[in-house]
Amino acid sequence: MKLVFQREGMRLLGVHSIGERATESVHIGLLAVLTQCTAEVFSEMCFNLPILGELYNVASLDAIRRVTMGRPLVDVPPLDCTLN
């Protein structure tokens, strides 16, 4: 699962979910986007275990940690522009 947040305000902009049961979890993201939820909402929510919805909590905590530490929200591998 990948959550796409707006850096300013950490509002959820989109959700990518891949896997056998992705359709079960993507609806949580749809509701969050429509209601303009932020990463803080997911970080404070309590999810029963095991449940796919907990992925929102984990991804949100990662995004908050990245912003707090001044890291980019997305890890972009360096481009190798050398000619062989």
C-alpha positions as CSV (number, residue, x, y, z in Angstrom):
1,M,0.0,0.0,0.0
2,K,1.2,3.5,-0.8
3,L,-0.5,6.6,0.6
4,V,0.1,10.0,-1.2
5,F,0.0,13.0,1.2
6,Q,0.2,16.7,0.5
7,R,3.4,17.8,2.3
8,E,1.8,20.9,3.7
9,G,-0.9,19.8,6.1
10,M,-0.4,16.0,5.4
11,R,-3.8,15.7,3.7
12,L,-4.3,12.4,2.0
13,L,-4.5,12.8,-1.8
14,G,-4.5,9.3,-3.0
15,V,-4.1,5.6,-2.3
16,H,-2.4,2.8,-4.2
17,S,-3.2,-0.7,-3.1
18,I,-2.0,-3.9,-4.7
19,G,-2.7,-7.5,-3.7
20,E,-5.3,-10.2,-3.4
21,R,-7.5,-8.3,-1.0
22,A,-6.7,-4.7,-2.1
23,T,-10.3,-4.0,-2.9
24,E,-11.2,-4.5,0.8
25,S,-8.8,-1.8,2.0
26,V,-9.0,0.8,-0.7
27,H,-12.5,2.0,0.4
28,I,-11.0,3.3,3.6
29,G,-8.7,5.5,1.5
30,L,-11.6,6.7,-0.6
31,L,-13.5,7.8,2.4
32,A,-10.4,9.5,3.8
33,V,-9.7,11.4,0.5
34,L,-13.4,12.5,0.3
35,T,-13.4,13.8,3.9
36,Q,-9.9,15.4,3.5
37,C,-8.3,13.3,6.3
38,T,-4.7,13.8,7.4
39,A,-2.0,11.4,8.3
40,E,-2.5,12.4,11.9
41,V,-6.1,10.9,11.8
42,F,-4.7,7.5,10.7
43,S,-1.9,7.7,13.2
44,E,-4.4,8.1,16.1
45,M,-6.9,5.5,15.0
46,C,-7.1,2.1,16.6
47,F,-7.3,-0.9,14.3
48,N,-8.1,-4.4,15.3
49,L,-5.4,-6.9,14.4
50,P,-5.0,-8.6,12.0
51,I,-6.7,-6.3,9.5
52,L,-5.6,-4.7,6.3
53,G,-6.8,-1.3,7.5
54,E,-3.8,-1.2,9.8
55,L,-1.7,-0.6,6.7
56,Y,-3.1,3.0,6.8
57,N,-1.7,3.4,10.3
58,V,1.7,2.1,9.4
59,A,2.0,4.2,6.2
60,S,0.8,7.3,8.0
61,L,3.3,6.9,10.8
62,D,6.1,6.5,8.2
63,A,5.0,9.7,6.3
64,I,4.8,11.7,9.6
65,R,8.3,10.4,10.6
66,R,9.7,11.4,7.2
67,V,8.4,14.9,7.4
68,T,9.5,15.3,11.0
69,M,13.0,14.2,10.1
70,G,13.1,16.5,7.0
71,R,13.3,13.5,4.6
72,P,11.4,13.4,1.3
73,L,8.0,11.6,1.4
74,V,9.2,9.4,-1.5
75,D,12.6,7.6,-1.8
76,V,13.8,8.3,-5.4
77,P,16.8,6.1,-6.4
78,P,19.6,8.1,-8.0
79,L,19.8,8.0,-11.8
80,D,22.9,6.4,-13.3
81,C,23.6,8.6,-16.3
82,T,26.9,7.1,-17.2
83,L,27.4,5.8,-20.8
84,N,28.7,2.3,-21.2
